[in-house]
Amino acid sequence: MMAGSWYTLADCILSKLLTGKTPKVLEAISFKPGTPQAGLKPIKLFGRDDFTVDPRKEDVFTRFVDMRDEAKANHDPTEKAIKIIANSTSYGIFIEINRDNAPKPEKIDVYGPDGVCRHDKNTAKEEPGRYFHPLLGVLITGAARLMLGLAECLTLKEGLNWAFCDTDSLAIARPTRNEPCRV
């Protein structure tokens, strides 16, 4: 039997908002955080006291966003570096896959959506990065899709339209008088 597709709760909410139809949920799973890992210590980003982050007491990603806002308001050139750090640690680090080209084809296991494993050979071997955590990567991007979808819903509600979107932006356009707005 073919397995169904899995979606984040954020994707289900967005589907309801955009289509008006409630998704049919066959199975749901939830996750709860464990205790924080031992040995966490505050760090000073760029060695600066004003850019201290304490992972034991605060949300690191929220702190990065706040630090970036502060740097931007103060015309501090570290603003761009903080943006890159915030983006890479909030998503990319959890979904990193390192590719290694083998000199000759090596055996690999390939799992399909039905969960069945088949054996194959390939010269491109992929290994998860040090902080690989696909659950976090999936949940972060699901939340980002929800944010873009909410922006789309609000845009359409106001009788506007959108021209294009990216992973973190929506270009809003005013339709011509004769052009109906998509719903």
NUDRENNU-523655 format. One record per residue: residue number from 0; x, y, z of N, C-alpha, C, O in turn; residue in one letter. Coordinates in nm, 3 decimals. Layout:
N
<pt NUM,<X,Y,Z>,<X,Y,Z>,<X,Y,Z>,<X,Y,Z>,A>
...
This chain:
183
<pt 0,<0.084,-0.118,0.000>,<0.000,0.000,0.000>,<0.088,0.125,0.000>,<0.184,0.134,0.077>,M>
<pt 1,<0.056,0.218,-0.085>,<0.133,0.342,-0.097>,<0.105,0.433,0.021>,<-0.011,0.454,0.057>,M>
<pt 2,<0.210,0.486,0.082>,<0.194,0.577,0.195>,<0.145,0.712,0.145>,<0.173,0.752,0.033>,A>
<pt 3,<0.071,0.782,0.230>,<0.023,0.916,0.196>,<0.134,1.017,0.212>,<0.246,0.983,0.251>,G>
<pt 4,<0.103,1.140,0.182>,<0.201,1.248,0.196>,<0.190,1.307,0.336>,<0.082,1.314,0.394>,S>
<pt 5,<0.303,1.350,0.388>,<0.308,1.413,0.518>,<0.322,1.564,0.501>,<0.397,1.610,0.415>,W>
<pt 6,<0.251,1.640,0.583>,<0.255,1.785,0.579>,<0.268,1.839,0.721>,<0.227,1.773,0.817>,Y>
<pt 7,<0.323,1.957,0.733>,<0.330,2.020,0.864>,<0.192,2.076,0.898>,<0.109,2.095,0.809>,T>
<pt 8,<0.169,2.103,1.025>,<0.044,2.167,1.067>,<0.030,2.302,0.998>,<-0.080,2.341,0.959>,L>
<pt 9,<0.141,2.373,0.982>,<0.138,2.502,0.914>,<0.085,2.488,0.771>,<0.007,2.571,0.725>,A>
<pt 10,<0.126,2.382,0.700>,<0.078,2.358,0.564>,<-0.072,2.327,0.562>,<-0.143,2.370,0.471>,D>
<pt 11,<-0.120,2.253,0.662>,<-0.263,2.221,0.670>,<-0.345,2.347,0.696>,<-0.452,2.366,0.636>,C>
<pt 12,<-0.297,2.433,0.784>,<-0.366,2.559,0.812>,<-0.372,2.644,0.686>,<-0.476,2.699,0.653>,I>
<pt 13,<-0.260,2.654,0.617>,<-0.256,2.735,0.495>,<-0.349,2.679,0.388>,<-0.415,2.755,0.318>,L>
<pt 14,<-0.354,2.548,0.375>,<-0.445,2.486,0.278>,<-0.589,2.526,0.305>,<-0.663,2.560,0.212>,S>
<pt 15,<-0.629,2.523,0.431>,<-0.764,2.564,0.469>,<-0.789,2.710,0.436>,<-0.895,2.746,0.383>,K>
<pt 16,<-0.692,2.796,0.466>,<-0.707,2.939,0.440>,<-0.718,2.970,0.291>,<-0.799,3.054,0.251>,L>
<pt 17,<-0.638,2.904,0.209>,<-0.636,2.934,0.067>,<-0.747,2.866,-0.013>,<-0.793,2.921,-0.113>,L>
<pt 18,<-0.791,2.748,0.029>,<-0.891,2.674,-0.048>,<-1.029,2.675,0.016>,<-1.130,2.653,-0.051>,T>
<pt 19,<-1.034,2.702,0.147>,<-1.161,2.693,0.219>,<-1.197,2.551,0.257>,<-1.296,2.529,0.328>,G>
<pt 20,<-1.120,2.455,0.212>,<-1.147,2.313,0.240>,<-1.058,2.266,0.355>,<-0.941,2.300,0.362>,K>
<pt 21,<-1.116,2.186,0.443>,<-1.040,2.130,0.553>,<-0.966,2.005,0.505>,<-1.029,1.913,0.454>,T>
<pt 22,<-0.834,2.001,0.521>,<-0.760,1.882,0.478>,<-0.803,1.759,0.557>,<-0.837,1.769,0.675>,P>
<pt 23,<-0.803,1.645,0.492>,<-0.836,1.520,0.559>,<-0.708,1.465,0.622>,<-0.613,1.430,0.552>,K>
<pt 24,<-0.706,1.459,0.753>,<-0.589,1.411,0.826>,<-0.610,1.265,0.862>,<-0.705,1.231,0.934>,V>
<pt 25,<-0.523,1.179,0.812>,<-0.534,1.036,0.840>,<-0.455,0.997,0.964>,<-0.493,0.905,1.036>,L>
<pt 26,<-0.346,1.067,0.988>,<-0.260,1.037,1.102>,<-0.182,1.163,1.136>,<-0.144,1.239,1.047>,E>
<pt 27,<-0.159,1.184,1.264>,<-0.081,1.300,1.307>,<0.021,1.256,1.411>,<-0.004,1.164,1.490>,A>
<pt 28,<0.134,1.321,1.411>,<0.236,1.294,1.512>,<0.280,1.427,1.571>,<0.272,1.531,1.505>,I>
<pt 29,<0.325,1.423,1.694>,<0.372,1.546,1.758>,<0.509,1.519,1.821>,<0.548,1.405,1.844>,S>
<pt 30,<0.578,1.627,1.846>,<0.712,1.619,1.903>,<0.720,1.714,2.020>,<0.661,1.822,2.018>,F>
<pt 31,<0.794,1.675,2.121>,<0.815,1.760,2.239>,<0.965,1.773,2.262>,<1.040,1.676,2.245>,K>
<pt 32,<1.010,1.893,2.301>,<1.153,1.909,2.325>,<1.197,1.835,2.451>,<1.119,1.820,2.546>,P>
<pt 33,<1.319,1.790,2.451>,<1.377,1.727,2.568>,<1.448,1.831,2.653>,<1.433,1.951,2.631>,G>
<pt 34,<1.525,1.785,2.748>,<1.600,1.877,2.832>,<1.715,1.936,2.751>,<1.770,1.869,2.663>,T>
<pt 35,<1.752,2.059,2.779>,<1.865,2.120,2.706>,<1.993,2.039,2.728>,<2.013,1.980,2.833>,P>
<pt 36,<2.076,2.038,2.628>,<2.201,1.963,2.639>,<2.293,2.025,2.742>,<2.291,2.146,2.765>,Q>
<pt 37,<2.373,1.942,2.802>,<2.469,1.988,2.904>,<2.582,2.066,2.837>,<2.615,2.043,2.721>,A>
<pt 38,<2.640,2.158,2.912>,<2.758,2.229,2.864>,<2.731,2.354,2.783>,<2.826,2.417,2.734>,G>
<pt 39,<2.604,2.392,2.768>,<2.575,2.516,2.693>,<2.630,2.635,2.770>,<2.615,2.644,2.892>,L>
<pt 40,<2.692,2.727,2.698>,<2.749,2.847,2.760>,<2.716,2.968,2.674>,<2.694,2.955,2.553>,K>
<pt 41,<2.712,3.086,2.736>,<2.693,3.208,2.656>,<2.811,3.227,2.561>,<2.924,3.191,2.592>,P>
<pt 42,<2.782,3.285,2.446>,<2.889,3.319,2.352>,<2.879,3.467,2.318>,<2.771,3.526,2.322>,I>
<pt 43,<2.993,3.525,2.284>,<2.998,3.664,2.240>,<3.022,3.661,2.090>,<3.132,3.629,2.044>,K>
<pt 44,<2.920,3.696,2.014>,<2.933,3.701,1.870>,<3.030,3.813,1.835>,<3.015,3.925,1.883>,L>
<pt 45,<3.128,3.784,1.751>,<3.233,3.879,1.712>,<3.315,3.924,1.833>,<3.385,4.025,1.825>,F>
<pt 46,<3.308,3.850,1.944>,<3.383,3.885,2.064>,<3.331,4.009,2.134>,<3.401,4.067,2.217>,G>
<pt 47,<3.210,4.050,2.101>,<3.154,4.175,2.156>,<3.055,4.147,2.268>,<2.969,4.060,2.256>,R>
<pt 48,<3.068,4.220,2.378>,<2.977,4.206,2.492>,<2.832,4.235,2.453>,<2.741,4.168,2.501>,D>
<pt 49,<2.811,4.335,2.367>,<2.674,4.372,2.329>,<2.609,4.270,2.236>,<2.489,4.279,2.209>,D>
<pt 50,<2.685,4.174,2.187>,<2.631,4.068,2.104>,<2.644,3.932,2.174>,<2.681,3.833,2.111>,F>
<pt 51,<2.614,3.929,2.302>,<2.619,3.805,2.379>,<2.488,3.728,2.361>,<2.379,3.786,2.364>,T>
<pt 52,<2.500,3.598,2.344>,<2.384,3.509,2.329>,<2.399,3.399,2.434>,<2.503,3.335,2.443>,V>
<pt 53,<2.293,3.378,2.513>,<2.295,3.272,2.614>,<2.187,3.169,2.580>,<2.070,3.192,2.609>,D>
<pt 54,<2.226,3.057,2.518>,<2.127,2.957,2.475>,<2.052,2.890,2.590>,<1.951,2.824,2.566>,P>
<pt 55,<2.100,2.906,2.714>,<2.031,2.848,2.830>,<1.911,2.933,2.871>,<1.818,2.883,2.934>,R>
<pt 56,<1.915,3.062,2.836>,<1.812,3.155,2.886>,<1.728,3.220,2.778>,<1.621,3.273,2.809>,K>
<pt 57,<1.772,3.217,2.654>,<1.698,3.288,2.550>,<1.695,3.210,2.420>,<1.778,3.122,2.397>,E>
<pt 58,<1.599,3.242,2.338>,<1.588,3.181,2.207>,<1.697,3.240,2.118>,<1.698,3.361,2.093>,D>
<pt 59,<1.788,3.157,2.072>,<1.904,3.203,1.996>,<1.862,3.276,1.869>,<1.919,3.379,1.834>,V>
<pt 60,<1.761,3.222,1.799>,<1.721,3.282,1.672>,<1.655,3.419,1.694>,<1.679,3.512,1.618>,F>
<pt 61,<1.573,3.430,1.798>,<1.513,3.559,1.832>,<1.623,3.658,1.867>,<1.617,3.775,1.828>,T>
<pt 62,<1.721,3.614,1.941>,<1.832,3.701,1.980>,<1.910,3.749,1.857>,<1.949,3.866,1.850>,R>
<pt 63,<1.932,3.660,1.760>,<2.001,3.700,1.637>,<1.922,3.808,1.563>,<1.979,3.906,1.515>,F>
<pt 64,<1.790,3.790,1.554>,<1.707,3.890,1.486>,<1.714,4.023,1.560>,<1.727,4.128,1.497>,V>
<pt 65,<1.705,4.019,1.692>,<1.715,4.143,1.771>,<1.852,4.210,1.752>,<1.860,4.331,1.737>,D>
<pt 66,<1.959,4.130,1.754>,<2.093,4.185,1.734>,<2.105,4.250,1.596>,<2.166,4.356,1.581>,M>
<pt 67,<2.046,4.185,1.496>,<2.053,4.242,1.361>,<1.978,4.375,1.357>,<2.027,4.472,1.299>,R>
<pt 68,<1.860,4.379,1.417>,<1.784,4.504,1.421>,<1.863,4.616,1.489>,<1.866,4.729,1.442>,D>
<pt 69,<1.928,4.582,1.601>,<2.009,4.681,1.674>,<2.125,4.729,1.586>,<2.151,4.849,1.578>,E>
<pt 70,<2.193,4.636,1.522>,<2.307,4.672,1.436>,<2.261,4.758,1.319>,<2.328,4.855,1.283>,A>
<pt 71,<2.148,4.723,1.261>,<2.096,4.800,1.148>,<2.060,4.942,1.192>,<2.093,5.039,1.122>,K>
<pt 72,<1.994,4.955,1.306>,<1.955,5.087,1.357>,<2.077,5.173,1.388>,<2.072,5.296,1.376>,A>
<pt 73,<2.187,5.109,1.428>,<2.310,5.182,1.463>,<2.407,5.194,1.345>,<2.520,5.239,1.362>,N>
<pt 74,<2.362,5.152,1.226>,<2.447,5.153,1.106>,<2.577,5.077,1.129>,<2.683,5.117,1.081>,H>
<pt 75,<2.567,4.969,1.203>,<2.683,4.885,1.236>,<2.705,4.789,1.118>,<2.612,4.719,1.079>,D>
<pt 76,<2.825,4.785,1.061>,<2.850,4.699,0.944>,<2.836,4.550,0.973>,<2.829,4.470,0.879>,P>
<pt 77,<2.831,4.510,1.099>,<2.814,4.367,1.129>,<2.671,4.319,1.100>,<2.643,4.200,1.108>,T>
<pt 78,<2.582,4.412,1.067>,<2.442,4.377,1.041>,<2.430,4.268,0.935>,<2.353,4.173,0.953>,E>
<pt 79,<2.503,4.280,0.827>,<2.495,4.180,0.718>,<2.548,4.045,0.766>,<2.491,3.941,0.731>,K>
<pt 80,<2.654,4.045,0.844>,<2.709,3.919,0.895>,<2.609,3.851,0.989>,<2.592,3.729,0.985>,A>
<pt 81,<2.543,3.931,1.072>,<2.442,3.874,1.164>,<2.327,3.815,1.084>,<2.273,3.710,1.121>,I>
<pt 82,<2.288,3.881,0.976>,<2.180,3.829,0.891>,<2.218,3.692,0.835>,<2.138,3.599,0.837>,K>
<pt 83,<2.340,3.679,0.787>,<2.386,3.551,0.731>,<2.389,3.444,0.839>,<2.347,3.331,0.816>,I>
<pt 84,<2.438,3.479,0.957>,<2.443,3.383,1.068>,<2.302,3.340,1.107>,<2.276,3.221,1.126>,I>
<pt 85,<2.211,3.436,1.119>,<2.073,3.404,1.157>,<2.008,3.312,1.054>,<1.942,3.215,1.091>,A>
<pt 86,<2.027,3.343,0.927>,<1.966,3.261,0.822>,<2.026,3.121,0.818>,<1.953,3.023,0.805>,N>
<pt 87,<2.156,3.111,0.828>,<2.219,2.979,0.816>,<2.194,2.892,0.937>,<2.180,2.770,0.923>,S>
<pt 88,<2.187,2.950,1.056>,<2.165,2.868,1.176>,<2.018,2.840,1.201>,<1.986,2.747,1.275>,T>
<pt 89,<1.930,2.919,1.142>,<1.788,2.894,1.167>,<1.729,2.793,1.069>,<1.621,2.741,1.093>,S>
<pt 90,<1.796,2.766,0.962>,<1.744,2.668,0.868>,<1.854,2.581,0.808>,<1.855,2.459,0.827>,Y>
<pt 91,<1.944,2.643,0.736>,<2.041,2.569,0.656>,<2.122,2.466,0.732>,<2.148,2.357,0.681>,G>
<pt 92,<2.160,2.498,0.852>,<2.245,2.408,0.930>,<2.174,2.275,0.961>,<2.239,2.172,0.978>,I>
<pt 93,<2.041,2.280,0.970>,<1.965,2.160,1.006>,<1.934,2.071,0.886>,<1.889,1.957,0.904>,F>
<pt 94,<1.955,2.120,0.766>,<1.921,2.043,0.648>,<2.044,2.019,0.560>,<2.032,1.978,0.445>,I>
<pt 95,<2.163,2.047,0.616>,<2.287,2.034,0.539>,<2.315,1.888,0.500>,<2.311,1.798,0.583>,E>
<pt 96,<2.341,1.871,0.373>,<2.382,1.741,0.319>,<2.515,1.764,0.248>,<2.526,1.855,0.165>,I>
<pt 97,<2.614,1.684,0.280>,<2.745,1.696,0.216>,<2.760,1.587,0.111>,<2.745,1.468,0.139>,N>
<pt 98,<2.788,1.631,-0.008>,<2.803,1.537,-0.120>,<2.949,1.504,-0.140>,<3.036,1.591,-0.136>,R>
<pt 99,<2.974,1.377,-0.162>,<3.110,1.330,-0.187>,<3.107,1.246,-0.314>,<3.037,1.145,-0.320>,D>
<pt 100,<3.182,1.288,-0.414>,<3.186,1.211,-0.538>,<3.287,1.098,-0.525>,<3.407,1.121,-0.512>,N>
<pt 101,<3.236,0.977,-0.527>,<3.322,0.859,-0.515>,<3.389,0.831,-0.649>,<3.332,0.861,-0.754>,A>
<pt 102,<3.509,0.773,-0.648>,<3.578,0.743,-0.774>,<3.507,0.636,-0.857>,<3.519,0.633,-0.980>,P>
<pt 103,<3.433,0.548,-0.790>,<3.356,0.446,-0.862>,<3.221,0.431,-0.792>,<3.209,0.467,-0.675>,K>
<pt 104,<3.121,0.379,-0.861>,<2.989,0.364,-0.798>,<2.994,0.280,-0.671>,<3.058,0.175,-0.666>,P>
<pt 105,<2.924,0.330,-0.568>,<2.916,0.259,-0.440>,<2.771,0.220,-0.415>,<2.678,0.282,-0.467>,E>
<pt 106,<2.753,0.114,-0.335>,<2.618,0.068,-0.301>,<2.549,0.170,-0.211>,<2.609,0.221,-0.116>,K>
<pt 107,<2.422,0.198,-0.241>,<2.341,0.286,-0.157>,<2.202,0.226,-0.141>,<2.157,0.149,-0.226>,I>
<pt 108,<2.135,0.261,-0.033>,<1.996,0.222,-0.011>,<1.909,0.342,-0.043>,<1.936,0.453,0.002>,D>
<pt 109,<1.805,0.320,-0.122>,<1.713,0.426,-0.161>,<1.574,0.388,-0.111>,<1.522,0.281,-0.142>,V>
<pt 110,<1.514,0.478,-0.032>,<1.381,0.454,0.023>,<1.280,0.540,-0.051>,<1.298,0.661,-0.064>,Y>
<pt 111,<1.173,0.478,-0.099>,<1.068,0.550,-0.168>,<0.961,0.596,-0.072>,<0.968,0.567,0.048>,G>
<pt 112,<0.860,0.668,-0.123>,<0.754,0.719,-0.035>,<0.671,0.608,0.030>,<0.602,0.632,0.129>,P>
<pt 113,<0.678,0.489,-0.026>,<0.606,0.376,0.033>,<0.687,0.308,0.143>,<0.641,0.211,0.204>,D>
<pt 114,<0.809,0.357,0.169>,<0.893,0.302,0.274>,<0.974,0.181,0.232>,<1.052,0.128,0.311>,G>
<pt 115,<0.958,0.138,0.108>,<1.029,0.021,0.059>,<1.171,0.062,0.018>,<1.191,0.163,-0.049>,V>
<pt 116,<1.267,-0.018,0.060>,<1.408,0.007,0.029>,<1.447,-0.069,-0.097>,<1.415,-0.187,-0.113>,C>
<pt 117,<1.516,-0.001,-0.185>,<1.576,-0.069,-0.300>,<1.724,-0.037,-0.300>,<1.766,0.067,-0.248>,R>
<pt 118,<1.802,-0.124,-0.355>,<1.947,-0.108,-0.356>,<1.990,-0.057,-0.493>,<1.936,-0.097,-0.596>,H>
<pt 119,<2.087,0.031,-0.493>,<2.134,0.091,-0.616>,<2.282,0.119,-0.602>,<2.341,0.095,-0.496>,D>
<pt 120,<2.343,0.170,-0.707>,<2.482,0.214,-0.703>,<2.487,0.356,-0.755>,<2.414,0.393,-0.847>,K>
<pt 121,<2.576,0.436,-0.695>,<2.586,0.576,-0.734>,<2.724,0.628,-0.697>,<2.783,0.584,-0.598>,N>
<pt 122,<2.774,0.723,-0.775>,<2.903,0.784,-0.742>,<2.885,0.904,-0.650>,<2.981,0.950,-0.589>,T>
<pt 123,<2.762,0.954,-0.639>,<2.736,1.069,-0.552>,<2.685,1.019,-0.417>,<2.569,0.982,-0.403>,A>
<pt 124,<2.773,1.019,-0.320>,<2.736,0.974,-0.186>,<2.703,1.096,-0.102>,<2.779,1.194,-0.102>,K>
<pt 125,<2.593,1.093,-0.030>,<2.550,1.205,0.052>,<2.552,1.166,0.199>,<2.504,1.060,0.238>,E>
<pt 126,<2.608,1.254,0.279>,<2.615,1.233,0.423>,<2.554,1.354,0.492>,<2.578,1.468,0.451>,E>
<pt 127,<2.474,1.332,0.597>,<2.418,1.446,0.669>,<2.527,1.529,0.736>,<2.629,1.476,0.781>,P>
<pt 128,<2.504,1.661,0.742>,<2.597,1.751,0.809>,<2.598,1.730,0.959>,<2.516,1.654,1.012>,G>
<pt 129,<2.689,1.796,1.026>,<2.708,1.778,1.171>,<2.581,1.805,1.251>,<2.553,1.733,1.347>,R>
<pt 130,<2.505,1.906,1.213>,<2.384,1.944,1.289>,<2.256,1.905,1.216>,<2.150,1.961,1.243>,Y>
<pt 131,<2.265,1.811,1.123>,<2.150,1.768,1.043>,<2.035,1.725,1.132>,<2.051,1.640,1.219>,F>
<pt 132,<1.920,1.784,1.109>,<1.799,1.750,1.184>,<1.681,1.779,1.091>,<1.625,1.889,1.095>,H>
<pt 133,<1.642,1.681,1.008>,<1.540,1.707,0.907>,<1.407,1.755,0.964>,<1.335,1.829,0.897>,P>
<pt 134,<1.374,1.714,1.085>,<1.248,1.759,1.144>,<1.249,1.911,1.161>,<1.152,1.978,1.124>,L>
<pt 135,<1.357,1.965,1.215>,<1.365,2.110,1.231>,<1.363,2.181,1.096>,<1.294,2.282,1.080>,L>
<pt 136,<1.437,2.128,0.999>,<1.438,2.189,0.866>,<1.299,2.193,0.804>,<1.261,2.294,0.744>,G>
<pt 137,<1.224,2.085,0.818>,<1.089,2.077,0.762>,<0.993,2.171,0.835>,<0.913,2.240,0.770>,V>
<pt 138,<1.000,2.175,0.967>,<0.908,2.261,1.043>,<0.937,2.409,1.019>,<0.844,2.489,1.012>,L>
<pt 139,<1.062,2.446,1.005>,<1.098,2.585,0.980>,<1.046,2.629,0.843>,<0.988,2.737,0.831>,I>
<pt 140,<1.066,2.547,0.741>,<1.018,2.586,0.609>,<0.865,2.583,0.601>,<0.806,2.662,0.528>,T>
<pt 141,<0.801,2.491,0.675>,<0.654,2.489,0.679>,<0.600,2.619,0.739>,<0.503,2.675,0.688>,G>
<pt 142,<0.663,2.665,0.847>,<0.621,2.792,0.908>,<0.644,2.909,0.813>,<0.563,3.002,0.808>,A>
<pt 143,<0.753,2.905,0.737>,<0.779,3.012,0.639>,<0.673,3.013,0.530>,<0.629,3.120,0.488>,A>
<pt 144,<0.631,2.895,0.483>,<0.524,2.889,0.383>,<0.394,2.944,0.439>,<0.318,3.009,0.367>,R>
<pt 145,<0.367,2.918,0.567>,<0.247,2.973,0.629>,<0.252,3.125,0.631>,<0.152,3.191,0.602>,L>
<pt 146,<0.367,3.181,0.665>,<0.379,3.328,0.669>,<0.355,3.388,0.530>,<0.286,3.489,0.518>,M>
<pt 147,<0.412,3.327,0.427>,<0.389,3.376,0.291>,<0.242,3.360,0.252>,<0.184,3.447,0.187>,L>
<pt 148,<0.183,3.248,0.293>,<0.041,3.225,0.263>,<-0.050,3.324,0.332>,<-0.149,3.369,0.273>,G>
<pt 149,<-0.017,3.360,0.456>,<-0.096,3.462,0.526>,<-0.086,3.595,0.454>,<-0.185,3.668,0.441>,L>
<pt 150,<0.034,3.628,0.406>,<0.052,3.751,0.329>,<-0.032,3.745,0.201>,<-0.093,3.845,0.162>,A>
<pt 151,<-0.036,3.629,0.136>,<-0.117,3.613,0.015>,<-0.266,3.630,0.046>,<-0.337,3.698,-0.027>,E>
<pt 152,<-0.313,3.568,0.154>,<-0.454,3.578,0.192>,<-0.493,3.724,0.218>,<-0.597,3.770,0.171>,C>
<pt 153,<-0.411,3.795,0.292>,<-0.439,3.935,0.322>,<-0.437,4.021,0.196>,<-0.517,4.113,0.181>,L>
<pt 154,<-0.345,3.991,0.107>,<-0.334,4.064,-0.020>,<-0.462,4.045,-0.102>,<-0.520,4.142,-0.150>,T>
<pt 155,<-0.505,3.921,-0.118>,<-0.625,3.892,-0.196>,<-0.750,3.951,-0.131>,<-0.839,3.999,-0.200>,L>
<pt 156,<-0.755,3.947,0.001>,<-0.869,4.003,0.075>,<-0.885,4.153,0.047>,<-0.997,4.204,0.045>,K>
<pt 157,<-0.775,4.221,0.026>,<-0.776,4.365,-0.001>,<-0.800,4.396,-0.148>,<-0.795,4.512,-0.188>,E>
<pt 158,<-0.826,4.292,-0.230>,<-0.852,4.314,-0.372>,<-0.727,4.335,-0.454>,<-0.733,4.383,-0.567>,G>
<pt 159,<-0.615,4.299,-0.397>,<-0.488,4.312,-0.468>,<-0.446,4.175,-0.520>,<-0.520,4.078,-0.505>,L>
<pt 160,<-0.332,4.169,-0.579>,<-0.278,4.044,-0.630>,<-0.129,4.042,-0.600>,<-0.076,4.137,-0.544>,N>
<pt 161,<-0.063,3.936,-0.638>,<0.082,3.933,-0.620>,<0.146,3.893,-0.751>,<0.090,3.816,-0.829>,W>
<pt 162,<0.265,3.948,-0.775>,<0.335,3.926,-0.901>,<0.430,3.807,-0.889>,<0.440,3.726,-0.981>,A>
<pt 163,<0.500,3.797,-0.778>,<0.593,3.687,-0.755>,<0.625,3.680,-0.607>,<0.600,3.776,-0.533>,F>
<pt 164,<0.680,3.567,-0.565>,<0.722,3.556,-0.427>,<0.853,3.480,-0.420>,<0.893,3.412,-0.515>,C>
<pt 165,<0.919,3.494,-0.308>,<1.046,3.426,-0.283>,<1.027,3.353,-0.151>,<0.915,3.346,-0.101>,D>
<pt 166,<1.131,3.300,-0.094>,<1.120,3.226,0.031>,<1.081,3.315,0.148>,<1.031,3.265,0.249>,T>
<pt 167,<1.102,3.446,0.136>,<1.071,3.535,0.248>,<1.009,3.667,0.206>,<1.016,3.765,0.280>,D>
<pt 168,<0.948,3.671,0.087>,<0.888,3.797,0.043>,<0.777,3.771,-0.058>,<0.771,3.667,-0.123>,S>
<pt 169,<0.688,3.870,-0.068>,<0.576,3.865,-0.161>,<0.567,4.001,-0.227>,<0.552,4.102,-0.159>,L>
<pt 170,<0.576,4.003,-0.359>,<0.564,4.129,-0.434>,<0.417,4.152,-0.466>,<0.358,4.081,-0.548>,A>
<pt 171,<0.358,4.252,-0.402>,<0.215,4.279,-0.416>,<0.193,4.370,-0.537>,<0.268,4.466,-0.558>,I>
<pt 172,<0.089,4.339,-0.615>,<0.058,4.416,-0.736>,<-0.090,4.455,-0.733>,<-0.174,4.380,-0.684>,A>
<pt 173,<-0.120,4.572,-0.788>,<-0.259,4.615,-0.802>,<-0.306,4.572,-0.940>,<-0.248,4.613,-1.041>,R>
<pt 174,<-0.411,4.490,-0.947>,<-0.460,4.448,-1.078>,<-0.524,4.565,-1.152>,<-0.571,4.661,-1.091>,P>
<pt 175,<-0.524,4.557,-1.287>,<-0.591,4.662,-1.364>,<-0.740,4.650,-1.339>,<-0.788,4.548,-1.290>,T>
<pt 176,<-0.813,4.754,-1.372>,<-0.958,4.756,-1.345>,<-1.032,4.640,-1.411>,<-1.127,4.588,-1.353>,R>
<pt 177,<-0.991,4.600,-1.530>,<-1.061,4.493,-1.602>,<-1.015,4.353,-1.563>,<-1.076,4.254,-1.601>,N>
<pt 178,<-0.907,4.347,-1.486>,<-0.853,4.217,-1.449>,<-0.911,4.172,-1.316>,<-0.893,4.239,-1.215>,E>
<pt 179,<-0.980,4.058,-1.316>,<-1.034,4.009,-1.187>,<-0.920,3.960,-1.097>,<-0.818,3.911,-1.145>,P>
<pt 180,<-0.938,3.974,-0.969>,<-0.839,3.929,-0.873>,<-0.854,3.778,-0.852>,<-0.967,3.730,-0.839>,C>
<pt 181,<-0.743,3.704,-0.849>,<-0.749,3.559,-0.824>,<-0.794,3.535,-0.680>,<-0.763,3.614,-0.590>,R>
<pt 182,<-0.864,3.430,-0.661>,<-0.902,3.390,-0.525>,<-0.859,3.248,-0.502>,<-0.881,3.194,-0.393>,V>
